[in-house]
């Protein structure tokens, strides 16, 4: 039999205008479910936010007397606070597992209670899967890697384990199935799905596969490692591609977002852009927005709990106990990355170098229970105990211990009391996600009327103050501009920071406190949640303006977004138009269209030569290769194509057949090349992997083989440098895919298309069929020119136009083919010329 109970301490008094109390079940202690929810709570709100996390933000335990299950929201869990962060007409539902083992026989009833009374959808993973998924892949592989600990050999299970990865994938699929059950309703378009943390990074792929337009956001609460660290992950591509199936991806700091973007660039070749303050990645026609915003705390909840009798009583006791002492406080989880041994060593160094502080300064270190078990946790605890014992033995005296080591669990009220009394807060992990301890400390130092009264604070007391010593390697550090930042690996620096904090004037302490409190109180959990939700809505605004195609299997799945009138060019469609026309112009790009850009041998294959010759043999066809390559190379490659036209160097040189003379776009002064070449030479020498291509009409600096980040940096610098130097020259400095090119103004493939069409019309052979195929940015000029020409009513209409890009991506073309193989297949399938009988 199952019941549930919710403690009175969750009676939150929010300072925001949210209906806190209406959402929290008060008391449920009998068989079945009895609560003081009103009937109106059963109404389905128009909008719903679905919070998905590995574990539900609940406490679960069995009553010691009745042996019945009891539940309550965990006020220390950030996600539990989200139910108060959204407007009152928004329903918040949770999806996740319980932090307790429930017998199979009780699972159905427990799930029903949590659904009805806590808006929670419960997932019960098989024990073996849960162990391999959570304790295996998440905690022993992903979590250390994301905190910059490389997997090592040995008996600790640090190596990549394929079976653990498969358990991770399977668990993520189960989570996705549960989310889809929740979103299965008529007005599912109003559902916003918000997935949290590294446990569920594969989930977006499974969700997106079955729902094209679900509004899907993800927030990473841990650090994201540098690309060099992340690249060691054997499933790096799969995880990145899964995350990119989201509409919005959130990080606490710019550093974490920067590392993610760098990994996308170095591993997947994706580049980000900033548009009106928003960072975004283009991924197969979809825009994936990157959000940078640290989480906040629930001001109303903290103020309510500060006013509780147990908090007030403990604060008075601590003030009396540490009267006359300089008190520092630290609150950390018991794990490898919280820097507790380093903190204790710094305390010892402080007392060693500042004898006047002995007997006066106290560091109270509170540790929360370890979230995972293992030999490493015990080793950490032994090391911390050893250092604390050494410092206390050396500098302690009767009635005085420099380090007070409190091993949890410690109640929230007791922590708040320590925050309120401590003059300094020391939070120095060697690597951490957000860490809200400094925020809570600041709010407790600000106090509330009841706490002020308990501590004897009145209008004659000094102004409120607080000082925070914070590691530069945690998420909250950038937002705490008044904190003393330290490198936790540098013991001397931390000791000096402690001394500096103690030596600050009261005015300085007050100013730092005011600065922090103003930020923390305005950037609370509601601000964080609403800001994320608003950006999610903005990121999804094009959902109904595009068509979607599902591509790829397994975790390689991605959703391709195309314009509504963008469709695949089929052979039957092309051939039907081809057969009924008599004056055809066929324009073909070369690199990336007829030849793979990754091919070492760049020359055309025998198949390409054969296809081109067959097209050219039809007297109704005019066929051109339109390329950025130089004319000598193209002449050599296509010497066996007698009737093929070539437009080289983006149309600077044109010839209609192999034996005809080259025509020059126009006579231009190329003396500017004497300025450009030495500048590019300097950048080539400074950028390993780059090279220069010197054409007759242009000079190109290539950085495809350079370091991706450094190449982009140098390309931008070179582009700006050349634009300044060539400001008065009749040239264009253009950045493209891994290139910086300088060429005469007005030169483009679009001009080539216009000139060829115009020339055919002047000869009385106005084209009634136009096929144009290309793959990159330069080819978009052709597509745009063709679209502009076809829309001009003053020009003769071309009956059949097929502008086609290679690959499913945003384009000015109306058609696409998937790859080069399809291009060749499409051209090979065009009917041969019919020989008329004599």
N, C-alpha and C positions, 0 to 999 in steps of 0.2 A: 504494500500500500504506500502511496506517495502523498506527501503534503509539502508545503513550502512556507518559509517564513522570511520576513524582511525586517531587519533590525531598525529600531527607532533612530539610530545614528545616521541613517540615510535620509532623514527628514531635512532635505536641503532647502535653504532659504536663499534663492538666487537673487543677485542684485539686478540681473537682466529681466526683461519682461517676458520670460518664458514660463509656461505652466509646468513648473517642476513637479509639484505634488500630485497633479492629476495623472502623472505617468508612473508613479511608483506604488506598487502594491504594498499596503500597510502591514497587515498581519494575516497569515494563512497557516493555521496550525491543526486543522482537523482533516480527517479523511476526505478525499475529494478536494475540491477547490472552492474556497470561500474568500472573497475579497470585497473591498469597497469600491471596485470599479463600477462606474455608472453604465447604464445601457448604451449611452452615446459613444462609449469607447469602442463599440463593435462596428461603428460606421467606417466605411472604407474611405480614407482621405484621397484626394485627387492625386497627390504626389507622394511617392514613397522612396526612402533612401534605404538601401540594403547594405549593411556593414558586414563584410566578410573577413574573418580572421581565423587563424589556426585554432584559437581557443576563445570561447565565449567569455565576455567580461563579467563572469559570475563566480561566486563562491558556492561550493556544493559540499554538503556534509550530511552524515546521518545523525539524527537526534539520539543522544546517549540513552534516553529513557524509552522512547517509542520505537526507535530504530527506523524511523521514517526519514525520507530524504528531505532536506531543507535547502533552500536557495536564497541568495540575495545578490544584488549587484555589487561588484567590487569597486569601492570608491577610489581605490588606488590605480585602477585601470583606465587609461586615457580613453579607450573606446567606450567605456560605460558612460562617460560624460557627454558623449555625442548625442544621446537621446534628449538632452536639454539644450543642445546647440542650434537646432533648427527651429524655424517658425512653428507655432502651435498646430497648424493645419497639416504638418508633415508627419507621416508615419515613419518611424525608424524601426527597422527589423534587423536582427542579427543572425548570422549564419556561422557556425563553428562547432568545435568539439567541446566537451566538458572537461574541466580540470579534475576529474574524478573518474574512477572505474565504476561503471554501473552494470549490474548483472543483466544478462540478455533478457531474462524474464521481466525486468523492470523497465527496459529501455523504451518500449512503446508508450507506457504511461508517463514516464519522465518527460519524453519528447512532447507529449500532449500538454502537460502542465506548463512547460517552458514556452510552448507555442501560445497558449491561451493567456498566460499571466505575465510573461516577460518578453513577449514578441521575439522569441528566439527559436530558430530552426536548428535542431541539434543533429550533429553527425556523429555516428558511432563507428569508428574505424576498427577493423580487426586488430587484435593485439599485436600480431607479428608485423602487420603493415605499419601500425603506429610507431612501433619501436624502430623500424628501419627508416621510416619517413622522418620522424621527429628527432629521436635520440641519435639516429644514424646520420642521414644526409644533412639534415638541418643543423643540428647542434655540433656534430663532430666534423663536418666538412664545410658547409656554406658559412656558418657563423664565424669560425676562425678565419676563413679566407677573406670574408668581408671586413674583418678587423685586422687584416694585414698579417695573419699568421699563415705561412706557407705550409701545405700538407707535407708531413715528414714521414719517413719510414720508421718502423718500430712496432711496438705492441699496442699503441694507443688508437689504432684504427684511423690514422690520418690520411691514408691513401684513398683515392677515388674508388668507390665500390659500385660497380654497375647495378647490382641488385638493389642497393639503397636508392640509387637514382631512379630505377624503375618503380620502387615503392613511392618515391616522391611524385612521380608522374601519375601513378594510379590514384594516390590520395588527392591530388589536384583535380583529377577527373571526377572523383566523387563529390568534391566540393562544388564543382561546376554544375553537376547534375542537380544538386540541392538548390543552388541559386536559380536554375532554370525552373524548378518546381515552384519557387516563390514568385518568379516573374511571369508565370503562366496565367495571365488574366487578360481581359479584353483591353484594358487601358495600360498595357505594359510599357507604352511609350513614356509614361510618367515615372517609370522606375529608374532610379539612379543607383548603379552598383559601384560600391567603393571597396576595393580589395586592399588589405593591409599586410605589408611586410614580406620578408624574403621566403617565408614558408610556402607562399602561394604564387610564386612567380610564373608557373606554367599554366595557372588557371585561365588567364585571358585567352589563350589559344582555344581551349575547349569551349569556352563561353562564346567567343566570337564565331566559331565554326557553326554554331546553331542559332545565332542571333546577329544578323548583320548590323542592326541599328541600336543595339543595347547601348545605353550611355554608361561607359565603363571607365572608371578611374582607378589608379593604383597609387599607393603611397608607401615608400620605403622608409621604415623607421630606424634602420641601421645605416652605418656608412656604406657608400658604394666605393669599392677600392679603385685604385689607379688602374689604368688599362693594362699596365705591365703585370700587375697582380691578377687581374681578372682573366687575362689571356691564358693563364695556367689552368683554368677550369676546362675539363674535357668537353663539357656540354655548354660551352660559352655561346655558340651560335643559337642553340635551341632556346636558351633563356632570354637572350636579347630579342629574338624574333617573337617569343611569347609576349614579352612586355610591350613590344611595339604593336600588338593587337589591341592595346588600350587606346582610348581617346586622350587621356590625360595621365601623366606620370609625375608624381610629386616627390620632392626631396626637401630635407630640412635646411640644407645649405647649398650655396653655389658650388662649393668644392665637390660635393657628392654628385650634383647634376653635371658638373664639368667632366668628372671621371666617367660617368655614364655616356655622355655625348662623345667623349674621346674613344671609348670602347666601340660605340656604334660606328664611328668613323674609321677606326683602325681595323676592325674585324669585318664589318658589313659594308664599308665604303660609303656610309651615309653622312651627309653634311647637314648641319643645323643652320637655321637663320633666325634672326631676331626681327620681329615685326611689331612695331608700336609697343615695345616693352615685353612682348611674349616670345619665348624661345620655342621653336618648333622644328620637327623633322618631317620631311616628306617621305612617306613610305608607301610605295605602290599606289600613288594617287590619293592616299589618305594623309591628313595632317595630324601628327601626334604632338600634342602640346606638352611642354615641360614646365612644371610649376615648382617654384622655390619659395617655401614659406615654413618657418619653424612652428611647431605645435604650441599650444598655450595651455593654461590651467583653468579650472573652474573657480572663478573668484567667489561666487556665492557659496559654493560648497566649503571652501577653505574658511571663509568668515563664519559660516555656521558651525563648523567643527572647532574653530578656535574659541567659540563661545560656550562650548560644552563644559560641564562641571569637571569632568575628568581632566580635560586640557588645562583648565584654569588651576586646578589643584596641583597638577604636576608642574606647571610653570612656576608657581609660588615656591614649591619645594626645591626646584632646581636653582632658582634665584638665591634662596637662602643657602643651599649647599655650596654654591660656587661664588658666594659673596667675596669680593676682593680679588677674585681670580680673573685672568684674561681667558675667555672661553672661545675655542674654535670647535666647529662641528662639521662632520662629514657623514653623509648617508650614501651607501653604495650597495649594489648587489655583490654577492660573494662570487666573483668570477675573475678570470685571468687579466682582464683588460681594465679593471677599475683602478689600478695603480695604488692599492692599499699598502703594500710593502714600501714602495717609493715614498709614499706620504709619511709613513712612520719614520723612515730614514731621514727625511727632511726635518721632521720634528726633533730627532736626535741631533742633527747638525745645527739647528737653531739654538738649542740649549748648550751645545758644545762651544759655539762661537759667541754666545751672548749670555754670560754668567748672570747678569742682572735679572734675566727672565726666569731663572730656575726658581721653582716654588711658586711661580705666578701664572704661567701660561699652561693651559690644559687643552688637549685635543681629545674630543669625544668622537669616537668613530663607531657608527651604527652600521651593521651589515644586515641586509635582507638575506633570507635563506637562498642557497644556490638553486638555480632553475634546472640544472642537470647534474647528474652524479658522475664521478670519475676520479681517477687518481690525481689528475691535475688540480682539481678543486681542493683535495686534501693537502696536496703539496703547498698550494697557495696559503691555506689556513695555517699550516705549520710554520711557513716562512713569516707570515704576519705576526703570529704569536711569538715567535722567536725574537723578532726585532722589537716588538712592544715590550717583551720581558727584559730585553737588554737595556732599552732606554729607561724603563721604570727602575730597574735595579741601579743603574748608574746615576740617575738624576732625581729619583724619587726620595721621599722622606716620610716619616710618620704623618698620616693625614693628607698626603699629597702624592698623586700619581700623574705624571705628565701625559700618559696615554691611557684613556679609558676605552677599552675595547668591548663594545656591547654586541654580542652575536644574537641575531634575530631568532624568532620573530619579535619585532617591537611594534606596538600598536601605532596607528596613524596619529592618535591624539598625543602619544608620548613624543613622537617625532616633532610634531608641531610645537610642543612645549620647548624642546631643545632648540628649535629654530628661533623661537621668540626670545630666548634668553641669550643665545650665543652672539657675540659681537662680530664673529667672522665665520664664513662658510668656506670650506676647502673641498673643491670638487676637481680632482686631478686624474681622471682616467687616462691611460695611455692611448685609448681609442674607444669611442663610444658614439652612439647615435645622438638623439636629442639631449636627454638628461634634464628633467624638469626640476631637479632638486634646488638649483639656485633661484628659480622662479618662486617656488613655495617658500623658501627661506626669506626672500625679499618681502613677500606679502605678510608673513608672520612677523617680521620686524616692524612692518607698518602697523600691525595690530588691529584691534577693534575695540569698541568701548568697554566690553566686558573684560578683555584681556588687559587693557590699560589699567583698569581699576584693580585687577588682581595683582599686577606688578607695581602698583603705586605710581603710575604715570599720570600726571595732570598738566595743567597749562603752564606750570612753572618748571616742568621738566625740560631737559635739553631736547632739541629737535630729533626726530627719528633718524636713525642711521643704520647702515649695514655695509659690510665690505665683503666682496666675493673674490676668492682666489680660484681661478678656473683654468683648466687645461686648454691649450689651443687646439687640441685634437678632438673636441666634442662639438655636437651640433648647436648647443646654445651659446657657444663662445662668441660668434659674430654679433649676436643680438645684445650681448652684455658689454656695451662699449665703455662702461665705467669700471669694469672688473680688472683685476690684475691678472694678466694672462701669463702662463708659465709653460715651459717644456717639462712634462713630468719625468722625463728621462734624465733631466739635469737636477740632481739632488741639491747642489749648491744654489742654483737659481730658485728652487722652491723654498729653501730655507731663507734666502734673501727676501723673497716675496712675502713670506710670513712676517719677517721683521719689518719690512716696509709697511705692511698693512697695520701692524701694531703702532707704528710711528706716525701714522696719518693724523692730521688735526681733526677735531670734531666737525669743523666746517666742511672739510674735504669729504669726510665720511657721509655727512648729510647730503651733500651735492651728488655724490655717486649713488646714494640710495634713492634720492628723488628721481634721478635720471632712469634708473632701472624700474622703479615702481610705475612711472608714467608709461613706459613701454609695455610692461607686463600686464598692467590693468587694461590697456587698450587693445592688446593682442592676445586675448584670452581664447579659450577653446571654441567659443561661438564664432569669433572672428576667423579662426583657422578653418572651421568646418564650412562656414558660409562662403568664404573666399574660394575654397576648393570647389564647392558646389557650383558657384557662379561661373568659374572657369571651365568646369565640366560642361555646363550648358553651352557656353560659348564655343568650346571645342567641338561640340556635336551639332552645331547649327546647320552644317551642310549635309547631314545624314539623308535628307529627303530630296536633295538636289542632284544626287548621283546614283548611278547604277553600280551594283556590286557583283564581283565574280569571285568565287572561291577557288583558290589555287594552292596546290601542294598537299602532301600527306603528312600525318603525324604532327610533330612540333615544327615542321617546316611550313605548316599551313599559314597562309596570309590572305587577307581580304584585299582585292584590287578594286579601287574606286575609279569609275570612269564617268565622263560626262554622259548625259542621257542619250545624246545622238551619236555616241562613239561606239562603233561596233566592229566586229572582226570581218576582215575582207576574205570572202570565200571565193574559191575558184569559179564556181558556177555563176556567181554574180558578175565577176570580172569578165568572164568569157562571153556571157550573154551580151554585154555591152560591146565587147571587142568585135563580135561577129557582125554587128549592124552598123559599124562605123568605118570610115574610109580614109580619114586623115588623122593619124595617131601620133602623139608625142609622149615618149616614155623617158622619164628622168630618174636616174638611179644614183644614189650615193654609193660610195665604195666601202670605206672602212666602217665596220659595224653593221653594214647592210648586205654587202656581197662577200665580206671577209671578216671573220671574228677578230676583234681588236686585240685579243690575247695571243693570236697566232704569231709564232716566231717568223715564219716565212710569210711576208705580207703580199706576195704576188698572187694573182688570181689562179684558181685551180682550172684544170682542163674542163671540168663541168661548167664553171662560170663562163669560160670562153665559148664553149659550145652553145650555151643558152643565149648568150649575147649575139652570136653569129646567126642563130636561127631567127631571132627577133629582127635583126637587121636585114635579113634576106627578104622580108616582106616589104614590098615597095610602098605599102601604105603606112609604114612606120618610120619615124625618126627617133633614134635611140641615142641618149646621151649619158655618159658617166659624168656626174657633177661632184667634184672632189676638191678638198683643200690641198692635195698633194701637188708637187711641182710637175711641169709638163714633160720634162725629160723622163721621169720615172714612169708616168702614165703612158707615154708614147712607147716605151720599151715593153711594159707589161702587156699592152693591148695591140701590139704590132700585128698580130694575126687577125685582128678584127677590122677588115677593110672599110666597112660602111659605118662603123661606130663613131659617133661624135664624142668629143671630150671637152669639158669645161674645167680647166686646171686652176689651182690657186683661187678657188671660190669665184671663178669666172674672169679673172684678169686675163687669162689666155683661153681662146675658144677656137676649135676647129670642127668642121662638120663631118669630115671623113678622114681616113688615114692619110690620104694623098693631098688633101687641101691645105692651104696655108693657115698658119696660126693668126688669129685676129686678136688684137690687144684691146682691152676694155677702153682705154683712152691713154693718151700720152701724159705721163705724170713724172714729176721730179722725185727721184728716189734718193736724193742726197741725204735725207734724214736717216738712212740706214747707217751712215758713218757715225752718227751720234748714238744710235740704238745698240749697235753690235758691241762696242766696248762696255756699255752698262750691263748688258745681258751677260757678257763674259765674266764680269765681276761677280754677279749673282750665281753663275754656274760654278765658278771656282769655290764660292762660299757654301754651296748647297750640294752635298754629296748625292749622286744619283740623278742630277738634272743634266740637261743637254740643250743645245741650240740647233734649230733647223733654219737654215738660211735659204729662203726661196727668192725667186727673182723679184717678186712684188711685195714680199712680207718677210718678217723675221719672227720666229716662234721660239719661246723658251718653254721646254717641257719639264715637268717635275713628277711624272707618274711613278718613277722609281725612287723618288726621294722619301724621307720620313714623312708620313701624311701630315702631321701637325706642322713640322718645320717647313715642309713644302708649301702648305697653305699660307703660313706666315710670310715666307719669302715672296710668294706670288703677290700677296697684297702689297707688300713693300715695293716690289718691282713695278707693279701696276701704278701705284701712286707716284713713284719716282719718275717713270716715263711720262705720265700725264703732265707733270710739272715741267719737265724738260721740253716736251713736244707740244706745249700749249698753243703755239702759233704755227704749227705745221699742219698741212692738210692730210692728217692721218687719224686713225682710230686705234686706241689702245684697248684691247678687249681681253677679258678673262674668260676662259672656257674650262672644260673638263681637263684638269691637270695641265693647262697651258696658259701662257700670257702671250698674246699675239699683237703685233703692230702691222697695220696694213693701210693702204690708201682709203680715204673716205669714200663712202658710197658703194663699196665693193662688198657683195654678199651673194649667196646662192639665190636669194629672192630676186635680185636684179638679173641673174642668169635666166631664171624662168620667164620673167617679163620680156627680156630681149628675144629669147627663142620663140615665144608665142607671137610677139610682134613681127619678127622676121618671117615666120610662116604665113601670117596674114598678108604681109606685103607682097608675098610671092603667089597669092591667090590660093594658098593651101591652109586656110584657117582650120585649126584643129577642132575636131568634134569628139575626140577621145584624149584624155590626159591621165596618165598614170605616173605618180610621183612617190617614190619610196625612200625614206631616210630614217636615221636613228638618233641623231643628236641635236644640240641647240642650233647649229648652223643650218640644219635641214628645216628647222621651224621657220626660218626666213622664207624658204620656198613655199611651205604650207600656207603661211600668212599671205604671201604675195598672190598665191592661187585663189585663196578665199576672197581677198580684196578685189581681185580682177573679176571673179565670177559674180560678185555683188554689184559691180559697176554697170548700170543699165546702158551706158553710152558705148560699151564695148560689145563686140559680137559674142554671143553666148557659146560656151563649150558644152555640148549636150551631156557628155559623160565624163565626170571628174572623180578620180580616185586618189586622194591624198592619204598616204598610209605610213604610219610610223612603226618601227620595229620595237615590240615590247608594249605591254599594257601599262601606260603611264599617261599623265596629263600631256596633252598635245593640241596644236592647232589643226592637226589632221582629223579627218572624220572616220578613218579606218585604222586598224592595227593588224599586225601579224605577230605571233609570239616570238619568233627567232629567225636567224639567218636561214636555217633549214627550210622554214616555211616560205621565205622569200624566194629561194631557188625553186622550191616546189611549185609556187604560184606562177613563176615565169615559165617554168618548164611545161606547165599545163596549158599555157596559151596556145590556141590552135595554130598550126603551121599555115603559111600562105598557100592559098589555093591556086594551082596553075591552070589558067584558062586554056581550053583547047583552041587550036588554030582554026 
